[in-house]
Amino acid sequence: MTAEAPDLLDLLVSVGDNPHPLADRDKQRIEAAFITAAEMSDDRRTIDPNVVRDLLSNEYGLTVDSQRLSASYGSYRAKGLIERAGWVESTDKVGRNAGKLIHLWRWVGAA
């Protein structure tokens, strides 16, 4: 049994409805990682970017667009969902940022 190829018109309509499905998927995964990192912390609010990166990585590296991940911190801060909470040393060897100070974040809003 073979599956039918999707109709071109159906495909174009679905792309028109959501032209950036990977971006949407990345955004959902990033938000889930922020929330999970906060829940894993001692105070259940602190977001350690090292934990976020680990949650979004596999044996080959980061599984979301790195620029989208970086931009998410500013976006969530602008929306009032997170705030700066101090500093932590980066453990990101792949991105050559290990040893550099990066912001810790605190979850302050509802998703």
C-alpha positions as CSV (number, residue, x, y, z in Angstrom):
1,M,0.0,0.0,0.0
2,T,1.4,3.4,-0.9
3,A,0.4,6.7,0.5
4,E,-1.0,9.3,-1.9
5,A,1.0,12.4,-2.5
6,P,-0.6,15.5,-1.0
7,D,-2.5,17.7,-3.4
8,L,-0.4,20.7,-4.4
9,L,-3.3,23.1,-3.5
10,D,-3.6,21.5,-0.1
11,L,0.1,21.9,0.5
12,L,0.0,25.5,-0.6
13,V,-2.9,26.2,1.7
14,S,-1.2,24.6,4.7
15,V,2.0,26.7,4.1
16,G,-0.2,29.8,3.8
17,D,-1.8,28.9,7.2
18,N,1.6,28.4,8.8
19,P,4.6,29.6,6.7
20,H,7.1,28.9,9.5
21,P,6.3,25.6,11.1
22,L,9.8,25.0,12.3
23,A,9.9,28.4,14.0
24,D,6.7,27.7,15.8
25,R,8.0,24.3,16.9
26,D,11.2,25.9,18.2
27,K,9.3,28.6,20.1
28,Q,7.2,25.9,21.8
29,R,10.2,23.8,22.7
30,I,12.1,26.9,24.0
31,E,9.2,27.9,26.2
32,A,8.9,24.4,27.5
33,A,12.6,24.4,28.3
34,F,12.4,27.7,30.2
35,I,9.5,26.4,32.3
36,T,11.2,23.0,32.9
37,A,14.5,24.7,33.9
38,A,12.6,26.9,36.3
39,E,10.8,24.0,37.8
40,M,14.1,22.1,38.2
41,S,15.7,24.9,40.2
42,D,15.8,25.1,44.0
43,D,13.3,28.0,44.1
44,R,11.3,26.7,41.1
45,R,11.7,30.1,39.4
46,T,15.3,30.5,38.3
47,I,16.2,29.7,34.7
48,D,19.8,28.7,34.2
49,P,20.6,29.1,30.4
50,N,23.0,26.1,30.8
51,V,20.1,23.9,31.8
52,V,17.9,25.3,29.0
53,R,20.7,24.5,26.5
54,D,21.1,21.0,27.8
55,L,17.3,20.4,27.6
56,L,17.3,21.6,24.0
57,S,20.4,19.6,22.9
58,N,21.1,16.0,21.9
59,E,24.4,14.2,21.1
60,Y,24.8,16.3,18.0
61,G,24.2,19.7,19.6
62,L,21.4,22.2,19.9
63,T,18.1,21.1,18.4
64,V,16.6,24.5,17.9
65,D,18.0,27.5,16.0
66,S,20.6,29.1,18.3
67,Q,19.7,32.7,17.3
68,R,16.0,32.0,18.0
69,L,17.0,30.7,21.5
70,S,19.1,33.7,22.2
71,A,16.4,36.1,21.0
72,S,13.8,34.4,23.2
73,Y,15.4,35.7,26.4
74,G,14.9,39.3,25.2
75,S,11.5,38.6,23.9
76,Y,10.3,37.0,27.1
77,R,11.9,39.8,29.2
78,A,10.1,42.4,27.1
79,K,6.8,40.5,27.6
80,G,7.4,40.6,31.4
81,L,7.7,36.8,31.7
82,I,11.3,36.7,32.9
83,E,13.7,39.1,34.6
84,R,17.4,39.1,35.2
85,A,18.4,37.3,38.4
86,G,22.2,37.4,38.4
87,W,25.0,35.7,36.6
88,V,26.3,32.2,36.0
89,E,29.3,30.9,34.1
90,S,28.5,29.4,30.7
91,T,29.3,25.7,30.1
92,D,28.7,26.1,26.3
93,K,31.8,24.5,24.7
94,V,30.2,24.0,21.3
95,G,29.4,27.7,20.9
96,R,32.8,28.6,22.4
97,N,31.2,30.5,25.3
98,A,32.4,28.2,28.1
99,G,33.8,30.3,31.0
100,K,32.0,33.5,30.0
101,L,29.4,35.0,32.3
102,I,25.8,34.9,31.2
103,H,22.6,36.1,32.8
104,L,20.5,33.9,35.1
105,W,16.8,34.5,34.6
106,R,13.8,34.3,36.9
107,W,10.3,33.2,35.7
108,V,7.9,35.9,36.8
109,G,4.9,35.5,34.5
110,A,2.4,33.0,33.2
111,A,2.9,31.5,29.8
